[in-house]
């Protein structure tokens, strides 16, 4: 079961991503030490990326490749910086299909 801190960070990440992207077709979910980033489509949400807690307010990011493997994104940092990294590098994959 996710901790209250993890739930708060997932909620905060979702808020930041929606602000940066300018749409609300993004949801986040806790999964162990990970914060999953999902794009909402007509069918099921699609996991695009994740942030992994490396330490207190220190995260690393990865994206799910077409093969299903997690590929790391460069850098690590606080939640807000990593939200910006994810949007900068993966914005086309975070846009809803009807955009």
N, CA, C and O atoms as a printed pandas DataFrame, in Angstrom:
     atom_number atom_name residue_name chain_id  residue_number  x_coord  y_coord  z_coord
0              1         N          UNK        A               1    0.845   -1.184    0.000
1              2        CA          UNK        A               1    0.000    0.000    0.000
2              3         C          UNK        A               1    0.884    1.239    0.000
3              4         O          UNK        A               1    1.809    1.329    0.807
4              5         N          UNK        A               2    0.621    2.196   -0.884
5              6        CA          UNK        A               2    1.452    3.396   -0.956
6              7         C          UNK        A               2    1.337    4.242    0.317
7              8         O          UNK        A               2    0.287    4.290    0.958
8              9         N          UNK        A               3    2.419    4.890    0.656
9             10        CA          UNK        A               3    2.410    5.779    1.810
10            11         C          UNK        A               3    1.684    7.067    1.455
11            12         O          UNK        A               3    1.470    7.375    0.282
12            13         N          UNK        A               4    1.309    7.814    2.490
13            14        CA          UNK        A               4    0.674    9.118    2.243
14            15         C          UNK        A               4    1.616   10.031    1.472
15            16         O          UNK        A               4    1.172   10.802    0.621
16            17         N          UNK        A               5    2.907    9.953    1.759
17            18        CA          UNK        A               5    3.894   10.764    1.050
18            19         C          UNK        A               5    3.912   10.415   -0.441
19            20         O          UNK        A               5    3.949   11.307   -1.288
20            21         N          UNK        A               6    3.884    9.119   -0.760
21            22        CA          UNK        A               6    3.888    8.692   -2.162
22            23         C          UNK        A               6    2.623    9.169   -2.868
23            24         O          UNK        A               6    2.684    9.625   -4.010
24            25         N          UNK        A               7    1.481    9.067   -2.196
25            26        CA          UNK        A               7    0.228    9.531   -2.794
26            27         C          UNK        A               7    0.267   11.036   -3.034
27            28         O          UNK        A               7   -0.210   11.514   -4.063
28            29         N          UNK        A               8    0.831   11.783   -2.088
29            30        CA          UNK        A               8    0.950   13.231   -2.248
30            31         C          UNK        A               8    1.851   13.543   -3.440
31            32         O          UNK        A               8    1.513   14.393   -4.264
32            33         N          UNK        A               9    3.001   12.859   -3.539
33            34        CA          UNK        A               9    3.925   13.126   -4.641
34            35         C          UNK        A               9    3.297   12.767   -5.991
35            36         O          UNK        A               9    3.522   13.466   -6.979
36            37         N          UNK        A              10    2.519   11.692   -6.042
37            38        CA          UNK        A              10    1.829   11.332   -7.288
38            39         C          UNK        A              10    0.828   12.407   -7.677
39            40         O          UNK        A              10    0.722   12.772   -8.848
40            41         N          UNK        A              11    0.095   12.913   -6.696
41            42        CA          UNK        A              11   -0.880   13.973   -6.954
42            43         C          UNK        A              11   -0.193   15.254   -7.411
43            44         O          UNK        A              11   -0.660   15.921   -8.334
44            45         N          UNK        A              12    0.910   15.592   -6.766
45            46        CA          UNK        A              12    1.656   16.795   -7.132
46            47         C          UNK        A              12    2.254   16.655   -8.530
47            48         O          UNK        A              12    2.215   17.598   -9.320
48            49         N          UNK        A              13    2.806   15.485   -8.838
49            50        CA          UNK        A              13    3.355   15.241  -10.175
50            51         C          UNK        A              13    2.272   15.377  -11.231
51            52         O          UNK        A              13    2.499   15.994  -12.271
52            53         N          UNK        A              14    1.098   14.810  -10.982
53            54        CA          UNK        A              14   -0.013   14.916  -11.933
54            55         C          UNK        A              14   -0.382   16.372  -12.172
55            56         O          UNK        A              14   -0.580   16.783  -13.315
56            57         N          UNK        A              15   -0.475   17.152  -11.106
57            58        CA          UNK        A              15   -0.808   18.577  -11.229
58            59         C          UNK        A              15    0.237   19.292  -12.080
59            60         O          UNK        A              15   -0.111   20.057  -12.980
60            61         N          UNK        A              16    1.520   19.046  -11.798
61            62        CA          UNK        A              16    2.594   19.704  -12.544
62            63         C          UNK        A              16    2.581   19.310  -14.018
63            64         O          UNK        A              16    2.728   20.167  -14.889
64            65         N          UNK        A              17    2.406   18.023  -14.303
65            66        CA          UNK        A              17    2.388   17.568  -15.697
66            67         C          UNK        A              17    1.227   18.173  -16.462
67            68         O          UNK        A              17    1.394   18.603  -17.603
68            69         N          UNK        A              18    0.054   18.213  -15.848
69            70        CA          UNK        A              18   -1.114   18.799  -16.517
70            71         C          UNK        A              18   -0.899   20.279  -16.802
71            72         O          UNK        A              18   -1.308   20.779  -17.850
72            73         N          UNK        A              19   -0.262   20.974  -15.880
73            74        CA          UNK        A              19    0.035   22.394  -16.099
74            75         C          UNK        A              19    1.037   22.571  -17.231
75            76         O          UNK        A              19    0.835   23.402  -18.116
76            77         N          UNK        A              20    2.109   21.799  -17.208
77            78        CA          UNK        A              20    3.147   21.909  -18.236
78            79         C          UNK        A              20    2.632   21.524  -19.621
79            80         O          UNK        A              20    3.015   22.137  -20.617
80            81         N          UNK        A              21    1.771   20.517  -19.688
81            82        CA          UNK        A              21    1.266   20.025  -20.970
82            83         C          UNK        A              21    0.053   20.796  -21.480
83            84         O          UNK        A              21   -0.222   20.798  -22.680
84            85         N          UNK        A              22   -0.670   21.449  -20.577
85            86        CA          UNK        A              22   -1.834   22.216  -20.972
86            87         C          UNK        A              22   -3.076   21.379  -21.241
87            88         O          UNK        A              22   -3.994   21.844  -21.917
88            89         N          UNK        A              23   -3.124   20.160  -20.728
89            90        CA          UNK        A              23   -4.322   19.322  -20.840
90            91         C          UNK        A              23   -4.396   18.403  -19.624
91            92         O          UNK        A              23   -3.425   18.243  -18.885
92            93         N          UNK        A              24   -5.575   17.802  -19.435
93            94        CA          UNK        A              24   -5.770   16.956  -18.261
94            95         C          UNK        A              24   -5.885   15.474  -18.608
95            96         O          UNK        A              24   -6.489   14.706  -17.859
96            97         N          UNK        A              25   -5.317   15.074  -19.726
97            98        CA          UNK        A              25   -5.367   13.677  -20.155
98            99         C          UNK        A              25   -4.175   12.875  -19.639
99           100         O          UNK        A              25   -3.751   11.905  -20.268
100          101         N          UNK        A              26   -3.639   13.286  -18.490
101          102        CA          UNK        A              26   -2.512   12.617  -17.839
102          103         C          UNK        A              26   -2.940   12.251  -16.427
103          104         O          UNK        A              26   -3.545   13.060  -15.724
104          105         N          UNK        A              27   -2.625   11.035  -16.019
105          106        CA          UNK        A              27   -2.846   10.619  -14.636
106          107         C          UNK        A              27   -1.559    9.985  -14.114
107          108         O          UNK        A              27   -0.737    9.484  -14.881
108          109         N          UNK        A              28   -1.409   10.019  -12.806
109          110        CA          UNK        A              28   -0.262    9.374  -12.178
110          111         C          UNK        A              28   -0.774    8.349  -11.177
111          112         O          UNK        A              28   -1.893    8.445  -10.673
112          113         N          UNK        A              29    0.076    7.368  -10.906
113          114        CA          UNK        A              29   -0.291    6.296   -9.993
114          115         C          UNK        A              29    0.978    5.836   -9.285
115          116         O          UNK        A              29    2.048    5.778   -9.892
116          117         N          UNK        A              30    0.859    5.511   -8.011
117          118        CA          UNK        A              30    2.001    4.954   -7.302
118          119         C          UNK        A              30    2.102    3.466   -7.591
119          120         O          UNK        A              30    1.093    2.781   -7.758
120          121         N          UNK        A              31    3.326    2.981   -7.647
121          122        CA          UNK        A              31    3.591    1.558   -7.831
122          123         C          UNK        A              31    4.922    1.274   -7.143
123          124         O          UNK        A              31    5.980    1.412   -7.756
124          125         N          UNK        A              32    4.874    0.884   -5.889
125          126        CA          UNK        A              32    6.093    0.698   -5.108
126          127         C          UNK        A              32    6.827    2.010   -4.973
127          128         O          UNK        A              32    6.248    3.001   -4.527
128          129         N          UNK        A              33    8.098    2.035   -5.351
129          130        CA          UNK        A              33    8.916    3.255   -5.288
130          131         C          UNK        A              33    8.776    4.107   -6.542
131          132         O          UNK        A              33    9.502    5.085   -6.718
132          133         N          UNK        A              34    7.841    3.734   -7.415
133          134        CA          UNK        A              34    7.677    4.425   -8.691
134          135         C          UNK        A              34    6.407    5.270   -8.711
135          136         O          UNK        A              34    5.417    4.962   -8.047
136          137         N          UNK        A              35    6.468    6.339   -9.490
137          138        CA          UNK        A              35    5.293    7.137   -9.822
138          139         C          UNK        A              35    5.067    6.946  -11.316
139          140         O          UNK        A              35    5.823    7.475  -12.132
140          141         N          UNK        A              36    4.037    6.198  -11.678
141          142        CA          UNK        A              36    3.751    5.933  -13.085
142          143         C          UNK        A              36    3.042    7.118  -13.702
143          144         O          UNK        A              36    2.175    7.722  -13.072
144          145         N          UNK        A              37    3.400    7.454  -14.926
145          146        CA          UNK        A              37    2.789    8.545  -15.680
146          147         C          UNK        A              37    2.038    7.914  -16.846
147          148         O          UNK        A              37    2.632    7.258  -17.702
148          149         N          UNK        A              38    0.715    8.124  -16.865
149          150        CA          UNK        A              38   -0.135    7.497  -17.874
150          151         C          UNK        A              38   -0.865    8.540  -18.701
151          152         O          UNK        A              38   -1.322    9.560  -18.186
152          153         N          UNK        A              39   -0.963    8.261  -19.995
153          154        CA          UNK        A              39   -1.749    9.093  -20.911
154          155         C          UNK        A              39   -3.118    8.448  -21.047
155          156         O          UNK        A              39   -3.225    7.243  -21.275
156          157         N          UNK        A              40   -4.157    9.248  -20.906
157          158        CA          UNK        A              40   -5.518    8.739  -21.057
158          159         C          UNK        A              40   -5.903    8.729  -22.523
159          160         O          UNK        A              40   -5.779    9.740  -23.213
160          161         N          UNK        A              41   -6.362    7.602  -22.987
161          162        CA          UNK        A              41   -6.855    7.459  -24.355
162          163         C          UNK        A              41   -8.290    6.962  -24.288
163          164         O          UNK        A              41   -8.844    6.807  -23.200
164          165         N          UNK        A              42   -8.887    6.716  -25.429
165          166        CA          UNK        A              42  -10.259    6.235  -25.469
166          167         C          UNK        A              42  -10.409    4.897  -24.758
167          168         O          UNK        A              42  -11.429    4.644  -24.117
168          169         N          UNK        A              43   -9.416    4.055  -24.866
169          170        CA          UNK        A              43   -9.465    2.723  -24.264
170          171         C          UNK        A              43   -8.934    2.789  -22.834
171          172         O          UNK        A              43   -9.535    3.421  -21.966
172          173         N          UNK        A              44   -7.815    2.138  -22.606
173          174        CA          UNK        A              44   -7.194    2.107  -21.286
174          175         C          UNK        A              44   -6.067    3.125  -21.214
175          176         O          UNK        A              44   -5.490    3.483  -22.241
176          177         N          UNK        A              45   -5.742    3.599  -19.997
177          178        CA          UNK        A              45   -4.583    4.479  -19.853
178          179         C          UNK        A              45   -3.307    3.747  -20.289
179          180         O          UNK        A              45   -3.152    2.552  -20.039
180          181         N          UNK        A              46   -2.406    4.472  -20.935
181          182        CA          UNK        A              46   -1.154    3.902  -21.431
182          183         C          UNK        A              46   -0.008    4.449  -20.591
183          184         O          UNK        A              46    0.162    5.663  -20.484
184          185         N          UNK        A              47    0.779    3.554  -19.994
185          186        CA          UNK        A              47    1.942    3.979  -19.211
186          187         C          UNK        A              47    3.018    4.459  -20.182
187          188         O          UNK        A              47    3.466    3.710  -21.051
188          189         N          UNK        A              48    3.424    5.716  -20.022
189          190        CA          UNK        A              48    4.424    6.315  -20.900
190          191         C          UNK        A              48    5.778    6.405  -20.204
191          192         O          UNK        A              48    6.815    6.150  -20.816
192          193         N          UNK        A              49    5.765    6.768  -18.923
193          194        CA          UNK        A              49    7.016    7.001  -18.209
194          195         C          UNK        A              49    6.811    6.736  -16.727
195          196         O          UNK        A              49    5.696    6.489  -16.265
196          197         N          UNK        A              50    7.912    6.793  -15.998
197          198        CA          UNK        A              50    7.836    6.666  -14.551
198          199         C          UNK        A              50    8.956    7.462  -13.911
199          200         O          UNK        A              50   10.021    7.657  -14.498
200          201         N          UNK        A              51    8.696    7.914  -12.708
201          202        CA          UNK        A              51    9.729    8.488  -11.865
202          203         C          UNK        A              51    9.970    7.495  -10.741
203          204         O          UNK        A              51    9.025    6.930  -10.191
204          205         N          UNK        A              52   11.233    7.281  -10.400
205          206        CA          UNK        A              52   11.601    6.372   -9.332
206          207         C          UNK        A              52   12.273    7.162   -8.227
207          208         O          UNK        A              52   13.200    7.931   -8.478
208          209         N          UNK        A              53   11.804    6.971   -7.008
209          210        CA          UNK        A              53   12.396    7.683   -5.874
210          211         C          UNK        A              53   13.766    7.091   -5.585
211          212         O          UNK        A              53   13.901    5.896   -5.321
212          213         N          UNK        A              54   14.779    7.947   -5.638
213          214        CA          UNK        A              54   16.153    7.535   -5.378
214          215         C          UNK        A              54   16.591    7.925   -3.968
215          216         O          UNK        A              54   17.537    7.352   -3.427
216          217         N          UNK        A              55   15.918    8.875   -3.389
217          218        CA          UNK        A              55   16.207    9.386   -2.050
218          219         C          UNK        A              55   15.146   10.401   -1.702
219          220         O          UNK        A              55   14.172   10.572   -2.436
220          221         N          UNK        A              56   15.330   11.064   -0.600
221          222        CA          UNK        A              56   14.339   12.058   -0.180
222          223         C          UNK        A              56   14.246   13.176   -1.214
223          224         O          UNK        A              56   15.203   13.924   -1.415
224          225         N          UNK        A              57   13.093   13.285   -1.867
225          226        CA          UNK        A              57   12.825   14.254   -2.929
226          227         C          UNK        A              57   13.892   14.236   -4.031
227          228         O          UNK        A              57   14.283   15.281   -4.551
228          229         N          UNK        A              58   14.346   13.045   -4.370
229          230        CA          UNK        A              58   15.292   12.853   -5.470
230          231         C          UNK        A              58   14.752   11.723   -6.339
231          232         O          UNK        A              58   14.531   10.607   -5.869
232          233         N          UNK        A              59   14.546   12.036   -7.617
233          234        CA          UNK        A              59   13.923   11.084   -8.532
234          235         C          UNK        A              59   14.763   10.896   -9.787
235          236         O          UNK        A              59   15.466   11.807  -10.224
236          237         N          UNK        A              60   14.678    9.713  -10.350
237          238        CA          UNK        A              60   15.201    9.418  -11.666
238          239         C          UNK        A              60   14.012    9.104  -12.560
239          240         O          UNK        A              60   12.951    8.727  -12.061
240          241         N          UNK        A              61   14.166    9.251  -13.858
241          242        CA          UNK        A              61   13.052    9.032  -14.785
242          243         C          UNK        A              61   13.409    7.971  -15.819
243          244         O          UNK        A              61   14.580    7.763  -16.138
244          245         N          UNK        A              62   12.395    7.314  -16.328
245          246        CA          UNK        A              62   12.559    6.335  -17.401
246          247         C          UNK        A              62   11.287    6.357  -18.247
247          248         O          UNK        A              62   10.219    6.753  -17.780
248          249         N          UNK        A              63   11.425    5.923  -19.504
249          250        CA          UNK        A              63   10.252    5.814  -20.369
250          251         C          UNK        A              63   10.130    4.377  -20.841
251          252         O          UNK        A              63   11.112    3.637  -20.903
252          253         N          UNK        A              64    8.911    4.000  -21.170
253          254        CA          UNK        A              64    8.653    2.645  -21.653
254          255         C          UNK        A              64    8.803    2.644  -23.163
255          256         O          UNK        A              64    8.053    3.317  -23.869
256          257         N          UNK        A              65    9.775    1.887  -23.656
257          258        CA          UNK        A              65   10.015    1.820  -25.095
258          259         C          UNK        A              65    8.968    0.933  -25.763
259          260         O          UNK        A              65    8.170    0.281  -25.090
260          261         N          UNK        A              66    8.981    0.917  -27.081
261          262        CA          UNK        A              66    8.017    0.112  -27.833
262          263         C          UNK        A              66    8.152   -1.374  -27.520
263          264         O          UNK        A              66    7.201   -2.133  -27.706
264          265         N          UNK        A              67    9.330   -1.800  -27.043
265          266        CA          UNK        A              67    9.535   -3.210  -26.695
266          267         C          UNK        A              67    9.042   -3.534  -25.288
267          268         O          UNK        A              67    9.025   -4.697  -24.884
268          269         N          UNK        A              68    8.637   -2.493  -24.532
269          270        CA          UNK        A              68    8.163   -2.705  -23.180
270          271         C          UNK        A              68    9.235   -2.547  -22.111
271          272         O          UNK        A              68    8.943   -2.609  -20.917
272          273         N          UNK        A              69   10.472   -2.344  -22.541
273          274        CA          UNK        A              69   11.568   -2.158  -21.590
274          275         C          UNK        A              69   11.578   -0.733  -21.072
275          276         O          UNK        A              69   11.157    0.192  -21.767
276          277         N          UNK        A              70   12.062   -0.558  -19.848
277          278        CA          UNK        A              70   12.231    0.776  -19.274
278          279         C          UNK        A              70   13.602    1.296  -19.657
279          280         O          UNK        A              70   14.619    0.676  -19.347
280          281         N          UNK        A              71   13.627    2.438  -20.331
281          282        CA          UNK        A              71   14.870    3.073  -20.758
282          283         C          UNK        A              71   15.065    4.345  -19.927
283          284         O          UNK        A              71   14.163    5.179  -19.860
284          285         N          UNK        A              72   16.227    4.501  -19.297
285          286        CA          UNK        A              72   16.437    5.673  -18.429
286          287         C          UNK        A              72   16.508    6.977  -19.211
287          288         O          UNK        A              72   16.999    7.016  -20.339
288          289         N          UNK        A              73   16.016    8.027  -18.601
289          290        CA          UNK        A              73   16.165    9.386  -19.119
290          291         C          UNK        A              73   17.327   10.027  -18.361
291          292         O          UNK        A              73   17.625    9.616  -17.240
292          293         N          UNK        A              74   17.977   11.011  -18.942
293          294        CA          UNK        A              74   19.150   11.603  -18.295
294          295         C          UNK        A              74   18.794   12.391  -17.042
295          296         O          UNK        A              74   17.738   13.018  -16.954
296          297         N          UNK        A              75   19.708   12.340  -16.075
297          298        CA          UNK        A              75   19.608   13.183  -14.895
298          299         C          UNK        A              75   18.764   12.620  -13.778
299          300         O          UNK        A              75   18.094   11.595  -13.912
300          301         N          UNK        A              76   18.824   13.327  -12.682
301          302        CA          UNK        A              76   17.991   13.054  -11.518
302          303         C          UNK        A              76   17.812   14.377  -10.805
303          304         O          UNK        A              76   18.617   15.295  -10.964
304          305         N          UNK        A              77   16.753   14.470  -10.017
305          306        CA          UNK        A              77   16.512   15.719   -9.316
306          307         C          UNK        A              77   15.204   15.696   -8.569
307          308         O          UNK        A              77   14.555   14.655   -8.471
308          309         N          UNK        A              78   14.809   16.846   -8.037
309          310        CA          UNK        A              78   13.534   16.939   -7.335
310          311         C          UNK        A              78   12.359   16.736   -8.288
311          312         O          UNK        A              78   12.505   16.801   -9.509
312          313         N          UNK        A              79   11.217   16.494   -7.709
313          314        CA          UNK        A              79   10.005   16.172   -8.467
314          315         C          UNK        A              79    9.702   17.192   -9.556
315          316         O          UNK        A              79    9.425   16.813  -10.694
316          317         N          UNK        A              80    9.750   18.481   -9.223
317          318        CA          UNK        A              80    9.390   19.503  -10.216
318          319         C          UNK        A              80   10.366   19.540  -11.386
319          320         O          UNK        A              80    9.952   19.739  -12.528
320          321         N          UNK        A              81   11.662   19.350  -11.115
321          322        CA          UNK        A              81   12.648   19.336  -12.202
322          323         C          UNK        A              81   12.466   18.113  -13.102
323          324         O          UNK        A              81   12.597   18.207  -14.322
324          325         N          UNK        A              82   12.167   16.978  -12.494
325          326        CA          UNK        A              82   12.008   15.766  -13.295
326          327         C          UNK        A              82   10.702   15.790  -14.083
327          328         O          UNK        A              82   10.623   15.202  -15.161
328          329         N          UNK        A              83    9.684   16.457  -13.563
329          330        CA          UNK        A              83    8.452   16.643  -14.343
330          331         C          UNK        A              83    8.774   17.428  -15.612
331          332         O          UNK        A              83    8.284   17.100  -16.693
332          333         N          UNK        A              84    9.593   18.457  -15.476
333          334        CA          UNK        A              84    9.996   19.269  -16.632
334          335         C          UNK        A              84   10.821   18.445  -17.620
335          336         O          UNK        A              84   10.630   18.566  -18.830
336          337         N          UNK        A              85   11.732   17.612  -17.125
337          338        CA          UNK        A              85   12.546   16.751  -17.994
338          339         C          UNK        A              85   11.646   15.806  -18.787
339          340         O          UNK        A              85   11.808   15.656  -19.998
340          341         N          UNK        A              86   10.703   15.172  -18.102
341          342        CA          UNK        A              86    9.793   14.233  -18.763
342          343         C          UNK        A              86    9.001   14.940  -19.866
343          344         O          UNK        A              86    8.876   14.414  -20.972
344          345         N          UNK        A              87    8.474   16.113  -19.576
345          346        CA          UNK        A              87    7.690   16.849  -20.575
346          347         C          UNK        A              87    8.580   17.284  -21.736
347          348         O          UNK        A              87    8.178   17.160  -22.893
348          349         N          UNK        A              88    9.759   17.781  -21.456
349          350        CA          UNK        A              88   10.669   18.231  -22.506
350          351         C          UNK        A              88   11.032   17.092  -23.455
351          352         O          UNK        A              88   11.028   17.267  -24.673
352          353         N          UNK        A              89   11.343   15.931  -22.895
353          354        CA          UNK        A              89   11.814   14.821  -23.722
354          355         C          UNK        A              89   10.702   13.962  -24.320
355          356         O          UNK        A              89   10.891   13.348  -25.370
356          357         N          UNK        A              90    9.551   13.916  -23.662
357          358        CA          UNK        A              90    8.505   12.981  -24.092
358          359         C          UNK        A              90    7.180   13.636  -24.464
359          360         O          UNK        A              90    6.169   12.943  -24.572
360          361         N          UNK        A              91    7.158   14.930  -24.658
361          362        CA          UNK        A              91    5.894   15.632  -24.901
362          363         C          UNK        A              91    5.027   14.999  -25.992
363          364         O          UNK        A              91    3.823   14.859  -25.779
364          365         N          UNK        A              92    5.575   14.609  -27.149
365          366        CA          UNK        A              92    4.699   14.017  -28.171
366          367         C          UNK        A              92    3.985   12.748  -27.685
367          368         O          UNK        A              92    2.865   12.471  -28.113
368          369         N          UNK        A              93    4.613   11.993  -26.813
369          370        CA          UNK        A              93    4.029   10.751  -26.302
370          371         C          UNK        A              93    3.027   11.007  -25.179
371          372         O          UNK        A              93    2.260   10.117  -24.813
372          373         N          UNK        A              94    3.033   12.212  -24.638
373          374        CA          UNK        A              94    2.140   12.565  -23.540
374          375         C          UNK        A              94    0.898   13.310  -24.016
375          376         O          UNK        A              94    0.044   13.677  -23.209
376          377         N          UNK        A              95    0.796   13.532  -25.316
377          378        CA          UNK        A              95   -0.387   14.206  -25.870
378          379         C          UNK        A              95   -1.474   13.169  -26.141
379          380         O          UNK        A              95   -1.172   12.074  -26.616
380          381         N          UNK        A              96   -2.721   13.490  -25.851
381          382        CA          UNK        A              96   -3.806   12.547  -26.142
382          383         C          UNK        A              96   -3.926   12.309  -27.646
383          384         O          UNK        A              96   -3.514   13.143  -28.452
384          385         N          UNK        A              97   -4.491   11.173  -28.008
385          386        CA          UNK        A              97   -4.636   10.803  -29.424
386          387         C          UNK        A              97   -5.435   11.825  -30.222
387          388         O          UNK        A              97   -5.191   12.007  -31.415
388          389         N          UNK        A              98   -6.384   12.491  -29.579
389          390        CA          UNK        A              98   -7.241   13.430  -30.318
390          391         C          UNK        A              98   -6.645   14.821  -30.400
391          392         O          UNK        A              98   -7.328   15.749  -30.834
392          393         N          UNK        A              99   -5.403   14.998  -30.002
393          394        CA          UNK        A              99   -4.749   16.303  -30.076
394          395         C          UNK        A              99   -4.197   16.530  -31.449
395          396         O          UNK        A              99   -3.607   17.578  -31.712
